[in-house]
Amino acid sequence: MFDVVIAGAGHNGLVAAAYLARAGKSVLLLERFGHVGGLAVSAQAFPGVEARVSRYSYLVSLLPSKVVKDLGLPLDLRRRRFSSYTPVGTGGLLVDGGDEDRTAASFANITGGGHEIVAWRRFYAMTAAAATAIAPTLIEPLLPRERLKELVGAPWTDLFERPIGQVVNELFANDVVRGVVLTDALIGTFADPDVDLLANRCFLYHVIGDGTGDWNVPVGGMGAVTGGLAAIATKAGAEIRVNAEVVAIDPATGEVTYRDETGEHTVTGGKVLANLPPFTLARLLGEEPSERPEGAQLKINMVLKRLPELKDRSVDPREAFSGTFHINESRDQLALAFRQASAGEIPTLPPAEVYCHSLTDPSILGADLRRSGAQTMTLFGLHMPARLFDRPGAKEEAVRRTLVSMDSVLAEPIEDVLLTGPEGVCLEAKTPVDLEHDAGLPGGHIFHQDLSWPYAEEGRWGVETVHERLLLCGAGARRGGGVSGIPGHNAAMAVLGR
Ligand SMILES: Cc1cc2nc3c(=O)[nH]c(=O)nc-3n(C[C@H](O)[C@H](O)[C@H](O)COP(=O)(O)OP(=O)(O)OC[C@H]3O[C@@H](n4cnc5c(N)ncnc54)[C@H](O)[C@@H]3O)c2cc1C
């Protein structure tokens, strides 16, 4: 009998295990794969090529400094000076966090005046104020809606009540600028931001992380984050069993049945924490699952011989690719892709964003690759819902169109700079269907299910279920989603009765 059995050793399961073991609880983690970390892992994706890519998630924003400090996590996060670059014709929009004048000049060039930068600064001052108010509440007992509304103050209406697409259309006149803002509402989220407040929820979690909304590069990749968490949990006495797939949970008795290579076993937990998507959990409980979630992204990992040339000669590719590099993500292009995907078609010019981890953190490359000028490249494609991939050849077509989309904004084809390793070209692509298959994500939804508002009238920590003994401790909890450790922290606090 363990005090706590945790099903799943993603980063949230590890955070919960670390808090609980350090509080003196006996903790067992059961993980179906041969490694911990879930979606927060580094992998040598291309045999014989010494590059450890963050295979799924890649940037950290939502992980509270308090959790890092409480656990003594040795985390090295590097801020990206250039937050984004968006090619526009033979020019581009550069947001340079280290040079306000350069950013203003870039806005003026692209938008033909001084108004958009003023609106931009005003808008992000508003989201920063909301971030300062909301972030600390995420690791406290839930507030009811009205209480959070009071705390947030003036930004509430635009962030929580009016569709973010309408807000952005009103505040910004330029189609490219509108799109750059709106992408944060559409990451892994298939929604029309002009009407659907689901886009607001996605947007909110993209701008409030740890009170700043900054998206930083974890040195050593995501595997370094979860490796550190696993070491802390283990040192504190938590036991981790890998290759142990949970096949049933009895919430009344706390019995958890799992399968490994020696057969089926049952362990009992005083409390059982589920680091699993709620859809998966329902199946393990023998309950009717709610609606199947649906992810909507195409992830492509690449290793390049060198960075590609840009059409825009005024920006160094090292600057452009170290932040988020937007590809065909203007508001109109996003809207067209949404309409096409809603009609069951792969978007003709898929909107996507790329970034180069190795520019900020060369440690993920072996010495030879570093010397040769090679770089990693991570692409996150929008509006690629799982429903598009139920027919043969759809993945190949989506990848082909996405590369054509990328080529349309470069001065040379990306294919010309892809590195070839001993087993072929260094490019791997993951559709939502692949994520379901490879990472056990129902519908390939990167947040386990649609994100929820960070308030509620019921449920003290947002992790409770109808079963007293069973708590959620994964992205599907209220205030979950992203590499945040928040559900793990909150589940641990609930167990400890805090
Ligand atoms: C392509 C992609 C890009 C992303 N980019 C970012 C990003 O840059 N930044 C960010 O913050 N977030 C990002 N996310 C989202 C983020 O990675 C996830 O929301 C987060 O990692 C979820 O963590 P978790 O611990 O709750 O769950 P998971 O990481 O999903 O872990 C759940 C664990 O449970 C295990 N498991 C499942 N079923 C069983 C079973 N039956 N028995 C035992 N174990 C089981 C799984 O193997 C897994 O290890 C991205 C996600 C994807 C897919």
The ligand as an SDF file (V2000), in Angstrom:
LIG
                    3D

 53 58  0  0  0  0  0  0  0  0999 V2000
    3.9660   19.0900  -30.4140 C   0  0  0  0  0  0  0  0  0  0  0  0
    3.7550   19.7300  -29.0710 C   0  0  0  0  0  0  0  0  0  0  0  0
    4.3340   20.9500  -28.7970 C   0  0  0  0  0  0  0  0  0  0  0  0
    4.1190   21.5630  -27.5650 C   0  0  0  0  0  0  0  0  0  0  0  0
    4.7940   22.7090  -27.2760 N   0  0  0  0  0  0  0  0  0  0  0  0
    4.7260   23.2030  -26.0370 C   0  0  0  0  0  0  0  0  0  0  0  0
    5.6110   24.2340  -25.6250 C   0  0  0  0  0  0  0  0  0  0  0  0
    6.4910   24.6460  -26.3690 O   0  0  0  0  0  0  0  0  0  0  0  0
    5.4810   24.7060  -24.3630 N   0  0  0  0  0  0  0  0  0  0  0  0
    4.5300   24.2440  -23.4970 C   0  0  0  0  0  0  0  0  0  0  0  0
    4.4340   24.7450  -22.3770 O   0  0  0  0  0  0  0  0  0  0  0  0
    3.7060   23.2250  -23.8450 N   0  0  0  0  0  0  0  0  0  0  0  0
    3.8050   22.6880  -25.0750 C   0  0  0  0  0  0  0  0  0  0  0  0
    3.0390   21.6100  -25.4080 N   0  0  0  0  0  0  0  0  0  0  0  0
    2.0340   21.1090  -24.4470 C   0  0  0  0  0  0  0  0  0  0  0  0
    2.6900   20.3510  -23.3120 C   0  0  0  0  0  0  0  0  0  0  0  0
    3.7560   19.5590  -23.7830 O   0  0  0  0  0  0  0  0  0  0  0  0
    1.6930   19.4430  -22.5840 C   0  0  0  0  0  0  0  0  0  0  0  0
    0.4860   20.1240  -22.3330 O   0  0  0  0  0  0  0  0  0  0  0  0
    2.2900   18.9640  -21.2560 C   0  0  0  0  0  0  0  0  0  0  0  0
    3.5890   18.4380  -21.4720 O   0  0  0  0  0  0  0  0  0  0  0  0
    1.4100   17.9260  -20.6050 C   0  0  0  0  0  0  0  0  0  0  0  0
    2.0960   17.4160  -19.4720 O   0  0  0  0  0  0  0  0  0  0  0  0
    1.4570   16.3320  -18.5350 P   0  0  0  0  0  0  0  0  0  0  0  0
    2.4920   15.9230  -17.5480 O   0  0  0  0  0  0  0  0  0  0  0  0
    0.1840   16.8390  -17.9820 O   0  0  0  0  0  0  0  0  0  0  0  0
    1.0740   15.1200  -19.4970 O   0  0  0  0  0  0  0  0  0  0  0  0
    1.9490   14.2350  -20.4800 P   0  0  0  0  0  0  0  0  0  0  0  0
    3.2160   14.8790  -20.8310 O   0  0  0  0  0  0  0  0  0  0  0  0
    1.0330   13.8340  -21.5920 O   0  0  0  0  0  0  0  0  0  0  0  0
    2.2850   12.9500  -19.6060 O   0  0  0  0  0  0  0  0  0  0  0  0
    1.3510   11.9220  -19.3590 C   0  0  0  0  0  0  0  0  0  0  0  0
    2.1320   10.6660  -19.0760 C   0  0  0  0  0  0  0  0  0  0  0  0
    1.2270    9.6050  -18.8120 O   0  0  0  0  0  0  0  0  0  0  0  0
    1.6820    8.4480  -19.4770 C   0  0  0  0  0  0  0  0  0  0  0  0
    0.5640    7.5480  -19.6760 N   0  0  0  0  0  0  0  0  0  0  0  0
   -0.4940    7.6800  -20.5180 C   0  0  0  0  0  0  0  0  0  0  0  0
   -1.3220    6.6240  -20.4030 N   0  0  0  0  0  0  0  0  0  0  0  0
   -0.7860    5.8190  -19.4580 C   0  0  0  0  0  0  0  0  0  0  0  0
   -1.1900    4.5810  -18.8810 C   0  0  0  0  0  0  0  0  0  0  0  0
   -2.3130    3.9700  -19.2550 N   0  0  0  0  0  0  0  0  0  0  0  0
   -0.4000    4.0230  -17.9330 N   0  0  0  0  0  0  0  0  0  0  0  0
    0.7480    4.6310  -17.5330 C   0  0  0  0  0  0  0  0  0  0  0  0
    1.1740    5.7970  -18.0600 N   0  0  0  0  0  0  0  0  0  0  0  0
    0.4100    6.3910  -18.9960 C   0  0  0  0  0  0  0  0  0  0  0  0
    2.2380    8.9920  -20.7700 C   0  0  0  0  0  0  0  0  0  0  0  0
    3.1020    8.0530  -21.3860 O   0  0  0  0  0  0  0  0  0  0  0  0
    2.9660   10.2220  -20.2760 C   0  0  0  0  0  0  0  0  0  0  0  0
    4.2780    9.9640  -19.8750 O   0  0  0  0  0  0  0  0  0  0  0  0
    3.2780   20.9570  -26.6110 C   0  0  0  0  0  0  0  0  0  0  0  0
    2.7270   19.6970  -26.8720 C   0  0  0  0  0  0  0  0  0  0  0  0
    2.9690   19.0880  -28.0950 C   0  0  0  0  0  0  0  0  0  0  0  0
    2.3890   17.7200  -28.3480 C   0  0  0  0  0  0  0  0  0  0  0  0
  1  2  1  0
  2  3  1  0
  2 52  2  0
  3  4  2  0
  4  5  1  0
  4 50  1  0
  5  6  2  0
  6  7  1  0
  6 13  1  0
  7  8  2  0
  7  9  1  0
  9 10  1  0
 10 11  2  0
 10 12  1  0
 12 13  2  0
 13 14  1  0
 14 15  1  0
 14 50  1  0
 15 16  1  0
 16 17  1  0
 16 18  1  0
 18 19  1  0
 18 20  1  0
 20 21  1  0
 20 22  1  0
 22 23  1  0
 23 24  1  0
 24 25  2  0
 24 26  1  0
 24 27  1  0
 27 28  1  0
 28 29  2  0
 28 30  1  0
 28 31  1  0
 31 32  1  0
 32 33  1  0
 33 34  1  0
 33 48  1  0
 34 35  1  0
 35 36  1  0
 35 46  1  0
 36 37  1  0
 36 45  1  0
 37 38  2  0
 38 39  1  0
 39 40  1  0
 39 45  2  0
 40 41  1  0
 40 42  2  0
 42 43  1  0
 43 44  2  0
 44 45  1  0
 46 47  1  0
 46 48  1  0
 48 49  1  0
 50 51  2  0
 51 52  1  0
 52 53  1  0
M  END
$$$$
